[in-house]
Structures are given as C-alpha cells and as structure tokens.
Amino acid sequence: MSPRIGYAAGAFDLFHVGHLNILKHAKASCDYLIAGVVSDEMLLKNKGISPVVPLNERLEIVRHISYVDEARAEVVSDKLETWRSIRFDVFFKGDDWRGTEKGQQLEREFAEVGVEVVYFPYTVHTSSTRLRQALDLLSGPAVRLPAHTGEPAEVHGT
C-alpha cells in the first residue's frame, strides 16, 4: 500500500498553538505531511494583509516542526493546481471553512480527483488575527509598561 500523503496549507504567520495543533492532527491522519506556506504575495492578494514574518522565515519555522515532512511555498490560489503538482491524498483545513461556500466548492473539486477534505477544530482563543491586533495596539501611540525597576517606562511603537 502506498503512503497516504497529506497537505495542510496556511499562512503560518505569527506561529501559535492553533497552527501546531492543525499540523499535529494532520500528521496523525497521514503518513507523509506536506505543509504549504502561503507566500507573502498570495496573502496580500487573497486576504489583503502582509505577513508579519516573511515567507522564507515562515518556511524555516514550519520546516522544523516535527510533524511536518516537507514544507513548500504556496504560490497559487487554486488548490487543484497545487494538487496537480504534488498529488496529495488528503487536504487538511481548519473547520472555520466547513459549510462555507469556499469550503463546499473545495470539497466538490477535490472529490472529483479523489482527494478527501478533513477539517480540524479552529483554535478560537488564539489566532494570528488576534495576535496581529495585539501587535497593532502595541505599535500605536506610546504604551506605558512597568519597567523591571518598578518604575513606569514608556515604550514607543515602531
């Protein structure tokens, strides 16, 4: 029997436990896990955001996660085009896509080529969006934080 190849795509920006959980669960559901790290250009085009961490650094982080067998840059929006070049058997996604128009279209397209779509629970309490919002707050007007000496210190955003 040939190995079951899985593909989990994501920005993996501001890497957090939700990212780790998806990769952990994905690896438990396949023999060989490929993580597709969405390029900076694709994030800007599809989500209207630039990543905090550049692609080459995100790839390096994801490449060193023990659950990941291979990490590659995802440079096209069309998941079927990605499938044509990799030929994975199962596609992993956060369950925030389940039941959405995009998710249903993805399921239909992958069903036609025999790819199973598996959803994992979305980590609500930690997300890159919330981390980005926290960073935005810190980089806004001066934020007062206590210094190690017990005296208040003023920190200016960059």
Buried (B, 14 or more C-beta within 10 A) or exposed (E): EEEBBBBBBBBBBBBBEBBBBBBBBBBEBBEBBBBBBBBBEBBEEEEEBEBBBEBEBBBEBBBEBEBBBBBBBBBBEEBEEBBEEEEBBBBBBBEBBBEEEEBEEBBEBBEEEEBBBBBBEBBEEBBBEEBBEEEEEEEEEEEEEEEEEEEEEEEEEE
